[in-house]
C-alpha cells in the first residue's frame, strides 16, 4: 500500500488526522494566550445590546457565523444571522440601532461585506470584527477587533479554511459562554430554548411529568388497609400516600405490605406506612429525580411543597417515556 494513503505512519491517514488536530489545537492555545482587553470590550458590547446580536459573514465564515448566532440565541442572547449579499438587497432593514453586529472575515477585505460595514458606521451600530488582519478594511472600521491567531491552515496545501474556521467557532463559543456568565444564565433557563430532543428531556422539571389531582393514591391515616389495598390497586402506581393534617405522613409500598402481612387486614394505613418517606419538589429536574429512584431502587416519588403538602406523584415510567435518562 502507498505510504501516502496507508493507515499508519506520519504520512498515512492516521498521521494526517493527528497533524490536523494538533495544528488546530495549537492555534486555539495561541488564541487563549493572547486574549486581552479587546475581548472584554466585545463582551461589554454584546451584553449591552438592547436588540439582537447580528452575525454576518460569507463563504465558510458565513457557515461559522450562522452557528455562532445559533449558539448565542440558544443561550439567552437574541441573535440572528444576516447574509451580507441579502443585506445589500434589502435585508439591511433587519438591523436596527439597538443591535450589535459581529462580522467575520478571515482577510477582512471581503467585498460583499462593504455595504453592511458602511451601514453600521452610518447609523452608529456597534461593530465587532473577527479577522486575521487588524489593518484590514473590516479591522479598521470596527469598534472592537478580535484577531484570529497567525497560525497555518491545517489542510495539506495550506489554503482551505480549516484552522481559521475552527478558531472562529471557538472564539464564538468563548464569547457566548462569557456572555452567559455575565448575564447569570442558569441551567434551568436552558430549557426555555431547548424544549425538544434529548437536551430538552434532560432539563425537564418534575412538575411537567407528575400526576396530580384524582390520579393520586392518597389515604387518611385511619383508613383500614382493606381500603388501602383497593386504592393501591385502582390507581395503578403500586403504592399509596398517607396524608395527615394535610401533609404527607408516610407511604405504603409492596414492601410495607409484606412486612405487615400477619396483621395487615386489622391495621390502619398509618400503622403500615413507612414514615418520613423520600420526596422531591416540583422544581427539581426530572433527571435528578430519576437518579434518586434508580439509586434507591424505587419506582415512584411523591412531589411535595415546602410544607410537605402533596402536589403530585412522579413514576419512573413517566421519566423514561419522556426520554429522561
N, C-alpha and C positions, 0 to 999 in steps of 0.2 A: 504493500500500500504506500502511495506517495506520502512523504513525511508532512507535506503541507495540508493534507486532508486527513491524516491519521488521528486517532483518538487520544494519543498521549504525546508527551514531549512538549517543549516550549513552542514549537511551530505547528503542533497539531491542534485539533479542535478545542481540547481542554485548555491548552496553553493560551489560545486566543480568548477564550471565555474568561480565564483568570486575569489576563492582561487588561481586558476592558474593565472589569470590575475594579481592579487595583488602580487603574488610571482615573476612573471616575471617583473612587473613594478618596484618592489623594487630592483631587480638586475640591471635594467637599470639605476635607480637613483644612486646606488652604483658605477656603472661604470663611470657615469658622474662626480661624486665627486672625482674620483681617476685618472682623466686624468692628464698627465704630459708631460715632455719634450720628452719622447719616442714617443708620439703620433705626436708631431710636427716633429720629426725626420722622422717618417713614411711618413708624407705628403711631406717632403722635398725629400725623395727618389722617391715617386710617381711622384711628379712634375718634377723631373729631368730625368725621363725616356726618352731616345731618341727613344726607340722602344715601346713595349707594356707592359701592366701590365699582368703578367701571374699568374692566380689564380689556386690553386690546393688544393685538399682535398679528402677524401674518405668517403663513407657512407653518413650520414646526413651532415657532413662537406662538402662533395663534392656537395650535392644539394645546400647548402647555398652558397658555393663558386661560383657555376655557376650563381646564382642570383647576387652575388656581381660583378662578371665580366660583366654581362649584364648591371648592373647599371653604372659601370664605362664607358662602351662603349657608352651607350646612353646619357652620359653627357659630351662627348667630350674628354674622355681619352681612347685611343685604348686599348682594353683588350681582353683576351681570357682565357677560362677555359681549362686546360690540366689535364686529368685524370692521376693520378700517376701510375696506373698499365700500361696504354697505354704508358706512358712516358718511363717506363722501357723496352718497346718493340719497341722503335724507335722514339716515339714522343718527346723525349728529344731534338731531332734535331729542333723542333719548337721554342726552347728557345735560344735566342741569347744574347751576352754580352751587347747589347743595352737595354735589357729588365730589368724589376724589377719583382721579384716574391713575391707573397703573399700566404703563405701556412698556412692552417688551420688544427689544430688537438687539440681537447679538452685535450687529455692526453699528447700530444707532443711526444708520443712514437709509433705512428702508423708505423708499419714496412714497409708498402707499399710506404711510403714517403722517404725511405732511399736513393734510387738511385737519386731521384730528388734533395734532400738536398746535397748529395755528388757532383752532377753535378754543382750546383750553387756555391759551395765552390771551386771546381776545376777551374772554369772559371771566378771567381770573379764577379758573377752575384748577385746584391743586393738581400737580402732575408729578408722579413718581416714575422714574425711569429705571428699568433693569436692562443693562447693556454691558458690553465688554469694553466699550470705548467712551471714557468720560469726556473726551474732547469732541465727540460726535455731535451732529445736529440735535439729536434727542437728548444726549447728556447735557449739553449746554442750555437747552431750553427748559429742562426740568427744574422743579423746585427742590427735589431731592433725587440724587442719582446714586443707585446701588450698583456697584461694579461686580460683574462676574469674574471669577478667577482667571488669570492669564495662564491657562492650562491647555494642553493639546487635546484636540478631539480624539476620542478613543477608537475611531474607525481605522481600518488598515491603511487608508490613504490620507488620513488626517483632515478631511474636509466635511464629511457628513455630520450634521448636528447630533452629537452623542453626549460628550462631556458637558457641553454648554446647555443642552436641554435638561439634563439631569440636575445640573447646578441651579437652573432656573426653577425647576419644580421644587427642589429642596428649599430654595430661598422663599418661594411662595408658601410652602408649608411652615417655615420658620416664622414668617410674618403673621400667618393665620393663627398659629399657636400663641405667639406673643400677644396678639390682639385678644384672643380668648382669655388669656391670663389678665390682661389689662381690664377687661370688661367683667371679670369674675364669672365667666361662663362655666356652668356646672355640668356634671354628668347627667343630672336629671333634665337639664334644658335640651340635651341632645335628642331626647325622644320626640320633641315637638317637630324637629326637622327630619327625623328618621322613623316615621310610624310604620313603615313596611319592611319586609325582609328580616333577615336574621338579627341585624342590629336593633331593629325596632322591637323584636321579641325580647331581646336581652334587656332592653330599657323599659319594658312594660311594667307597670306597677300592679301590686296585689289588687287594688280596688277595681281594676279593669277586668279582672278574671274571677273575682269571688262571687259566690252565690249569696243571695240576700232574701229577705222577706219570708214568705211562706215556704220557701225551699229549705229553710234551716231546720235541722233536727234539734229542737230545744225542749227541755223538760223542767218543770218546777222541782225543787229539792225533795218534796214529799210524794212525788209521783211513784206509784208502785211499779216495780220492774216489769210487770206484765205489760203495762203501758209503755215502758221504756223500750222493750223489745219490739213492739209494734212501730214505735217512732223510728227506731234504728232501721227497721226493715223497709218501711214505707218511703222514707226519704232517700234511701239508696246510697248513703255515704259510709255505712259500716260503723258509725259512731253517733253519739248524741252529746249535746252540751247541757249542763245543769246550770240554770240561771237562778240566782238567789239575790233578792233585793235589787234586781235589775242588772246584776253583774255576773260574769261567768265565774262560777264557783268550782267547776270541775268538768271533766269529760268522761264518758263511758265508751270504752272500746271493746273489741272482741277479747282482748287480754283481760280486761276487768271482768267480763262475763265468766271466763274460765276460772279466774281466781276466786270467784264467789259462787261457783256452781252449786255448792251444797246448800246455800241459803238464798239463792237468787230470787225465787218466787215470793219469799217472805220479806225481802229487803226493799227499801226505797231507793230512788235514784241517787241521792246524795251519799247513801251508805255504800254504794257500789263504786261511785265515781272516783277517779284519780283527781286529787285536789291540786290547785295551782298549776294547771297544765301550761305547756309552752304555747304562746300565742304570737301573732305578728300584727303590725299596724297596717292600715290601708295604704300608706305612702311608701312602704318597703318595696324594693324591686322584686318582681316575681322570681327572678333568677336567684336572689338571696333566700327567698322563702323555699324554693326548690332545694337549695343546698341544705337548709335546715331539715327538711323532710327526708332527704337522702341520708344525711349523717345520722339522724335519729331513727331511721328505718320506720317512719310513719307515713301514712297516706294522705293526711289532711291536717290543716291548722285552722283554728278559729281566728278570725280577724276582729280585734277589739280596739276601742279608743283608749285614751289615757286613763279613763275611769273603769276600764275593763267591761264596758258595755259592749255587747256583741253587735258587730256591724255586718259580719258575713262569714263565709267559710270557703277556704281555698283547698281544692283537692289536687293531688299530684297530676291527675289526668288532665286537669284544666291547663296546667303549665305545659304538659307535653303536647297537647293539641294545638296550643298557641305557638309552638316552636321554641319554647324556652328550654334551654338545656345547658 
